[in-house]
Each structure stands twice: as C-alpha cells, then as structure tokens.
C-alpha cells in the first residue's frame, strides 16, 4: 500500500524522483522542475522508461516490447542493454564484496 502511494505521487508529478521533495512546478513544455534540487524531468519519459523496465523484468523480448508499447525497437533495445549493464555491474560489485569480506 505504501509503495503504491509513493509510486502514484511520483507518476502524478507530486514528488521529485531525485530528492523526494514535494515542491514541484510545471514548466511551459510540461516538464517538472523541483524547487529544492532544481532538477528537471519529464513525466512522459519517466512513464515510458518504467514501462520498458517492467517489460524487461517480465523477460519479454525487446522486439515484442517495442510493438506492445509503440516505441522504436532501437530505443527499447538500448534501454534493455543499459539494464543488463547495470545488473552486471551490481553482481560484479557483490562478488567483489563477498570475496574481500571472507
């Protein structure tokens, strides 16, 4: 329940995704800017990235994801490669930590 409320606050543009502050305002081009950390982001891009991440989590191919979301294959495959690279770095870091602590 708490996770859904946080998720809704972020996707509805009520809470900053970078610092968690609730003081946001809309710019003329419909992006959001935080009054606290001064970062600018787009809710449309955030939703698109979360949709791609969700399909990646479900292990749906990049081709099927691009068709389902109506996004170019190149964009989806680039994001999938980013996610795989992040996972690889995390597992490598965990392995390094576990070998140094023993």
C-alpha positions in Angstrom: 0.0 0.0 0.0 2.8 2.4 0.9 4.7 1.5 -2.3 1.7 2.3 -4.4 1.2 5.7 -2.8 4.8 6.6 -3.4 4.6 5.3 -6.9 1.4 7.4 -7.5 3.0 10.5 -6.0 5.9 10.3 -8.4 4.0 9.4 -11.5 1.4 12.1 -10.9 4.1 14.7 -10.5 3.7 15.4 -6.8 7.1 14.2 -5.6 10.6 14.7 -7.0 12.2 11.5 -8.2 15.7 12.7 -7.3 15.3 14.2 -3.8 11.8 13.2 -2.7 10.7 16.8 -2.1 7.1 17.7 -2.7 7.7 21.2 -4.1 7.5 20.8 -7.9 6.2 23.1 -10.5 5.4 22.7 -14.2 7.3 24.3 -16.9 5.8 25.6 -20.2 6.9 22.4 -22.0 5.0 20.3 -19.4 8.2 19.0 -17.7 8.6 19.3 -14.0 11.2 21.2 -12.0 12.0 20.7 -8.3 12.3 23.8 -6.2 14.7 22.0 -3.9 17.3 20.3 -6.1 16.4 22.2 -9.3 16.4 19.1 -11.5 14.1 19.0 -14.5 12.4 15.9 -15.8 9.5 14.7 -18.0 6.7 12.6 -16.6 6.1 11.2 -20.1 9.7 10.0 -20.4 9.6 8.6 -16.8 6.5 6.6 -17.6 8.0 5.3 -20.8 11.2 4.2 -19.0 9.1 2.5 -16.3 7.1 0.6 -18.9 10.2 -0.6 -20.6 11.7 -1.6 -17.3 8.6 -3.6 -16.4 8.7 -5.5 -19.7 12.4 -6.1 -19.1 11.5 -7.5 -15.7 8.9 -9.8 -17.2 11.7 -11.0 -19.7 9.7 -10.0 -22.7 11.9 -9.6 -25.8 12.8 -6.1 -26.9 11.0 -6.6 -30.2 7.7 -7.6 -28.6 8.1 -4.7 -26.1 8.6 -2.2 -28.9 5.5 -3.4 -30.6 3.4 -3.5 -27.4 4.4 0.0 -26.3 4.6 1.6 -29.8 8.2 2.6 -29.2 11.0 2.1 -31.7 13.0 -1.1 -31.4 16.2 0.9 -31.2 15.0 2.8 -28.1 13.9 -0.4 -26.3 17.0 -2.4 -27.1 19.2 0.5 -25.9 17.3 0.6 -22.6 17.5 -3.2 -22.3 21.3 -3.1 -22.8 21.5 -0.3 -20.1 19.6 -2.5 -17.7 21.7 -5.6 -18.4 24.9 -3.5 -17.9 23.6 -2.2 -14.6 22.8 -5.7 -13.5 26.2 -6.9 -14.5 27.9 -4.1 -12.5 25.8 -4.9 -9.4 26.6 -8.6 -9.5 30.3 -7.9 -10.0 30.3 -5.5 -7.1 28.5 -8.0 -4.9 31.1 -10.7 -5.8 34.0 -8.4 -5.0 32.4 -7.5 -1.7 31.8 -11.1 -0.8 35.4 -12.2 -1.7 37.0 -9.4 0.3 35.0 -10.0 3.4 35.9 -13.7 3.7 
